[in-house]
């Protein structure tokens, strides 16, 4: 049994050494395949260059759009500033106009109040005089009682 095993092992080793890989010669077909692959790669490179150019064109368009957008935003800010200025000027003018229009009325009202205060003092003096007169004269006392001044 050992002999059979050793023999079979020897045969296997011998067969393994005889199965060498053969070198395949480089054929014309292989050369043609490589040339076709190189031409395809060259076409792919051209396509990638065209795509790169197209991306550059699109990038330039986006730059123009971006500039236009910035100009639009700047214009909008100008409009906001102008509108705010006009609104502020209108409100300021309205306040100034009201103050200048009310000032003469304030002075007239102040004069009227002062004259009324003087008249009130005179009226109080007259009532006091009539009250002192009512102590001696009954007719005056009767009239003052009728008007609830005594």
Secondary structure, DSSP 8 states (H G I E B T S, - for coil): -HHHHHHHHHHHHHHHHH---------HHHHHHHHHHHHHHHHHHHHHHHHHHHHHHHHHHHHHHHHHHHHHHHHHHHHHHHHHHHHHHHHHHHHHHHHHHHHHHHHHHHHHHHHHHHHHHHHHHHHHHHHHHHTT-HHHHHHHHHTT--
